[in-house]
Amino acid sequence: MAKQEYSSAENFLKNLMGILALIFLVCFLIFALAPDGLIKVLNVIGDKIFGLEPARLVSEFPEHANFRFVPQRLWLILALSLMATITYLSYLVWRNPRKNLPLVPVILLSKLTSSLVALIYFFAQQNYFVNLVAFITDFPIFLVVLFAYLRVVIQKEKELVS
Protein backbone atom coordinates (compact mmCIF):
# COMPACT_ATOMS: atom_id res chain seq x y z
CA MET A 1 0.00 0.00 0.00
CA ALA A 2 1.46 3.34 -1.08
CA LYS A 3 1.92 6.09 1.47
CA GLN A 4 -0.73 8.78 1.06
CA GLU A 5 0.50 12.30 0.37
CA TYR A 6 -1.09 15.03 2.45
CA SER A 7 -1.04 18.79 2.10
CA SER A 8 0.84 20.87 4.67
CA ALA A 9 -2.49 21.74 6.35
CA GLU A 10 -3.49 18.07 6.48
CA ASN A 11 -0.06 17.11 7.83
CA PHE A 12 -0.35 19.74 10.55
CA LEU A 13 -3.79 18.40 11.50
CA LYS A 14 -2.50 14.81 11.35
CA ASN A 15 0.44 15.57 13.66
CA LEU A 16 -1.75 17.56 16.05
CA MET A 17 -4.33 14.78 16.27
CA GLY A 18 -1.60 12.20 16.93
CA ILE A 19 -0.23 14.26 19.80
CA LEU A 20 -3.73 14.89 21.18
CA ALA A 21 -4.64 11.20 20.94
CA LEU A 22 -1.66 10.42 23.19
CA ILE A 23 -2.48 13.27 25.59
CA PHE A 24 -6.12 12.20 25.79
CA LEU A 25 -5.06 8.59 26.43
CA VAL A 26 -2.77 9.67 29.28
CA CYS A 27 -5.59 11.80 30.74
CA PHE A 28 -7.95 8.83 30.47
CA LEU A 29 -5.49 6.70 32.44
CA ILE A 30 -4.99 9.39 35.09
CA PHE A 31 -8.75 9.87 35.46
CA ALA A 32 -9.28 6.11 35.64
CA LEU A 33 -6.44 5.22 38.00
CA ALA A 34 -6.16 8.26 40.27
CA PRO A 35 -9.15 10.59 40.02
CA ASP A 36 -8.98 11.68 43.65
CA GLY A 37 -5.19 12.04 43.40
CA LEU A 38 -5.53 14.48 40.51
CA ILE A 39 -8.16 16.49 42.36
CA LYS A 40 -5.97 16.53 45.51
CA VAL A 41 -3.01 17.94 43.58
CA LEU A 42 -5.17 20.59 41.92
CA ASN A 43 -6.78 21.45 45.26
CA VAL A 44 -3.37 22.07 46.84
CA ILE A 45 -2.26 24.28 43.94
CA GLY A 46 -5.55 26.17 43.92
CA ASP A 47 -5.46 26.72 47.67
CA LYS A 48 -1.78 27.59 48.09
CA ILE A 49 -1.35 29.79 45.00
CA PHE A 50 -4.79 31.27 44.43
CA GLY A 51 -6.56 30.82 47.79
CA LEU A 52 -9.43 28.97 46.11
CA GLU A 53 -11.77 26.59 47.89
CA PRO A 54 -10.85 22.92 47.39
CA ALA A 55 -13.25 20.66 45.51
CA ARG A 56 -14.66 17.74 47.50
CA LEU A 57 -13.38 14.27 46.76
CA VAL A 58 -15.57 11.22 46.41
CA SER A 59 -13.85 9.79 49.48
CA GLU A 60 -15.08 12.80 51.49
CA PHE A 61 -18.73 11.78 51.18
CA PRO A 62 -19.09 9.61 54.33
CA GLU A 63 -22.71 8.78 53.56
CA HIS A 64 -21.42 6.69 50.64
CA ALA A 65 -18.37 5.16 52.32
CA ASN A 66 -19.75 1.60 52.25
CA PHE A 67 -20.87 1.57 48.63
CA ARG A 68 -18.74 0.60 45.64
CA PHE A 69 -20.66 2.90 43.31
CA VAL A 70 -21.41 6.33 44.64
CA PRO A 71 -23.46 8.90 42.72
CA GLN A 72 -20.45 11.19 42.42
CA ARG A 73 -18.70 8.46 40.40
CA LEU A 74 -21.31 8.89 37.66
CA TRP A 75 -19.41 12.00 36.52
CA LEU A 76 -16.17 10.05 36.46
CA ILE A 77 -17.82 7.36 34.34
CA LEU A 78 -19.07 9.99 31.91
CA ALA A 79 -15.66 11.71 31.82
CA LEU A 80 -13.94 8.40 31.08
CA SER A 81 -16.42 7.70 28.31
CA LEU A 82 -15.77 11.11 26.77
CA MET A 83 -11.98 10.73 27.05
CA ALA A 84 -12.13 7.31 25.39
CA THR A 85 -14.30 8.73 22.60
CA ILE A 86 -12.15 11.76 21.83
CA THR A 87 -8.99 9.65 22.08
CA TYR A 88 -10.35 7.28 19.44
CA LEU A 89 -11.64 10.11 17.22
CA SER A 90 -8.25 11.84 17.40
CA TYR A 91 -6.54 8.57 16.55
CA LEU A 92 -8.79 8.11 13.51
CA VAL A 93 -8.06 11.63 12.25
CA TRP A 94 -4.34 10.99 12.80
CA ARG A 95 -4.58 7.79 10.76
CA ASN A 96 -6.24 9.53 7.81
CA PRO A 97 -6.95 13.25 8.15
CA ARG A 98 -8.48 13.47 4.69
CA LYS A 99 -10.98 10.66 5.11
CA ASN A 100 -11.77 11.40 8.75
CA LEU A 101 -11.91 15.20 8.60
CA PRO A 102 -15.68 15.14 9.37
CA LEU A 103 -14.83 13.74 12.83
CA VAL A 104 -12.97 16.90 13.88
CA PRO A 105 -16.12 18.95 14.63
CA VAL A 106 -17.09 16.31 17.22
CA ILE A 107 -13.78 16.90 19.01
CA LEU A 108 -14.29 20.65 18.69
CA LEU A 109 -17.77 20.42 20.20
CA SER A 110 -16.43 18.38 23.10
CA LYS A 111 -13.60 20.80 23.91
CA LEU A 112 -15.74 23.92 23.48
CA THR A 113 -18.49 22.50 25.69
CA SER A 114 -16.17 21.35 28.45
CA SER A 115 -14.20 24.59 28.50
CA LEU A 116 -17.23 26.89 28.52
CA VAL A 117 -19.13 24.88 31.12
CA ALA A 118 -16.01 24.81 33.32
CA LEU A 119 -15.66 28.58 33.00
CA ILE A 120 -19.35 29.13 33.79
CA TYR A 121 -19.09 26.86 36.84
CA PHE A 122 -15.94 28.61 37.99
CA PHE A 123 -17.48 32.09 37.93
CA ALA A 124 -21.15 31.39 38.60
CA GLN A 125 -21.23 28.46 40.93
CA GLN A 126 -18.14 26.63 42.11
CA ASN A 127 -15.02 28.68 42.50
CA TYR A 128 -12.84 25.55 42.39
CA PHE A 129 -9.41 25.54 40.81
CA VAL A 130 -10.24 22.28 39.01
CA ASN A 131 -12.91 24.15 37.01
CA LEU A 132 -10.40 26.84 36.04
CA VAL A 133 -7.85 24.18 35.03
CA ALA A 134 -10.47 22.51 32.84
CA PHE A 135 -11.02 25.80 31.02
CA ILE A 136 -7.29 26.63 30.80
CA THR A 137 -6.53 23.24 29.24
CA ASP A 138 -9.57 22.61 27.03
CA PHE A 139 -10.10 26.04 25.50
CA PRO A 140 -6.60 26.28 23.98
CA ILE A 141 -7.03 22.75 22.64
CA PHE A 142 -10.30 23.88 21.06
CA LEU A 143 -8.60 26.90 19.47
CA VAL A 144 -5.62 24.98 18.08
CA VAL A 145 -7.81 22.19 16.68
CA LEU A 146 -10.19 24.77 15.20
CA PHE A 147 -7.26 26.54 13.54
CA ALA A 148 -5.92 23.27 12.11
CA TYR A 149 -9.38 22.19 10.93
CA LEU A 150 -10.14 25.52 9.26
CA ARG A 151 -6.76 25.47 7.49
CA VAL A 152 -7.69 22.15 5.89
CA VAL A 153 -11.23 23.26 5.04
CA ILE A 154 -10.05 26.54 3.49
CA GLN A 155 -7.35 24.75 1.52
CA LYS A 156 -9.90 22.26 0.18
CA GLU A 157 -12.25 25.10 -0.82
CA LYS A 158 -9.41 26.86 -2.68
CA GLU A 159 -8.64 23.63 -4.55
CA LEU A 160 -12.29 23.32 -5.59
CA VAL A 161 -12.40 26.88 -6.89
CA SER A 162 -9.19 26.60 -8.92
C-alpha positions in Angstrom: 0.0 0.0 0.0 1.5 3.3 -1.1 1.9 6.1 1.5 -0.7 8.8 1.1 0.5 12.3 0.4 -1.1 15.0 2.4 -1.0 18.8 2.1 0.8 20.9 4.7 -2.5 21.7 6.3 -3.5 18.1 6.5 -0.1 17.1 7.8 -0.4 19.7 10.6 -3.8 18.4 11.5 -2.5 14.8 11.4 0.4 15.6 13.7 -1.7 17.6 16.1 -4.3 14.8 16.3 -1.6 12.2 16.9 -0.2 14.3 19.8 -3.7 14.9 21.2 -4.6 11.2 20.9 -1.7 10.4 23.2 -2.5 13.3 25.6 -6.1 12.2 25.8 -5.1 8.6 26.4 -2.8 9.7 29.3 -5.6 11.8 30.7 -8.0 8.8 30.5 -5.5 6.7 32.4 -5.0 9.4 35.1 -8.8 9.9 35.5 -9.3 6.1 35.6 -6.4 5.2 38.0 -6.2 8.3 40.3 -9.2 10.6 40.0 -9.0 11.7 43.7 -5.2 12.0 43.4 -5.5 14.5 40.5 -8.2 16.5 42.4 -6.0 16.5 45.5 -3.0 17.9 43.6 -5.2 20.6 41.9 -6.8 21.5 45.3 -3.4 22.1 46.8 -2.3 24.3 43.9 -5.5 26.2 43.9 -5.5 26.7 47.7 -1.8 27.6 48.1 -1.3 29.8 45.0 -4.8 31.3 44.4 -6.6 30.8 47.8 -9.4 29.0 46.1 -11.8 26.6 47.9 -10.8 22.9 47.4 -13.2 20.7 45.5 -14.7 17.7 47.5 -13.4 14.3 46.8 -15.6 11.2 46.4 -13.8 9.8 49.5 -15.1 12.8 51.5 -18.7 11.8 51.2 -19.1 9.6 54.3 -22.7 8.8 53.6 -21.4 6.7 50.6 -18.4 5.2 52.3 -19.7 1.6 52.3 -20.9 1.6 48.6 -18.7 0.6 45.6 -20.7 2.9 43.3 -21.4 6.3 44.6 -23.5 8.9 42.7 -20.4 11.2 42.4 -18.7 8.5 40.4 -21.3 8.9 37.7 -19.4 12.0 36.5 -16.2 10.1 36.5 -17.8 7.4 34.3 -19.1 10.0 31.9 -15.7 11.7 31.8 -13.9 8.4 31.1 -16.4 7.7 28.3 -15.8 11.1 26.8 -12.0 10.7 27.1 -12.1 7.3 25.4 -14.3 8.7 22.6 -12.1 11.8 21.8 -9.0 9.6 22.1 -10.4 7.3 19.4 -11.6 10.1 17.2 -8.3 11.8 17.4 -6.5 8.6 16.5 -8.8 8.1 13.5 -8.1 11.6 12.3 -4.3 11.0 12.8 -4.6 7.8 10.8 -6.2 9.5 7.8 -7.0 13.2 8.1 -8.5 13.5 4.7 -11.0 10.7 5.1 -11.8 11.4 8.8 -11.9 15.2 8.6 -15.7 15.1 9.4 -14.8 13.7 12.8 -13.0 16.9 13.9 -16.1 18.9 14.6 -17.1 16.3 17.2 -13.8 16.9 19.0 -14.3 20.7 18.7 -17.8 20.4 20.2 -16.4 18.4 23.1 -13.6 20.8 23.9 -15.7 23.9 23.5 -18.5 22.5 25.7 -16.2 21.4 28.5 -14.2 24.6 28.5 -17.2 26.9 28.5 -19.1 24.9 31.1 -16.0 24.8 33.3 -15.7 28.6 33.0 -19.3 29.1 33.8 -19.1 26.9 36.8 -15.9 28.6 38.0 -17.5 32.1 37.9 -21.2 31.4 38.6 -21.2 28.5 40.9 -18.1 26.6 42.1 -15.0 28.7 42.5 -12.8 25.5 42.4 -9.4 25.5 40.8 -10.2 22.3 39.0 -12.9 24.2 37.0 -10.4 26.8 36.0 -7.9 24.2 35.0 -10.5 22.5 32.8 -11.0 25.8 31.0 -7.3 26.6 30.8 -6.5 23.2 29.2 -9.6 22.6 27.0 -10.1 26.0 25.5 -6.6 26.3 24.0 -7.0 22.7 22.6 -10.3 23.9 21.1 -8.6 26.9 19.5 -5.6 25.0 18.1 -7.8 22.2 16.7 -10.2 24.8 15.2 -7.3 26.5 13.5 -5.9 23.3 12.1 -9.4 22.2 10.9 -10.1 25.5 9.3 -6.8 25.5 7.5 -7.7 22.2 5.9 -11.2 23.3 5.0 -10.0 26.5 3.5 -7.4 24.7 1.5 -9.9 22.3 0.2 -12.3 25.1 -0.8 -9.4 26.9 -2.7 -8.6 23.6 -4.5 -12.3 23.3 -5.6 -12.4 26.9 -6.9 -9.2 26.6 -8.9 
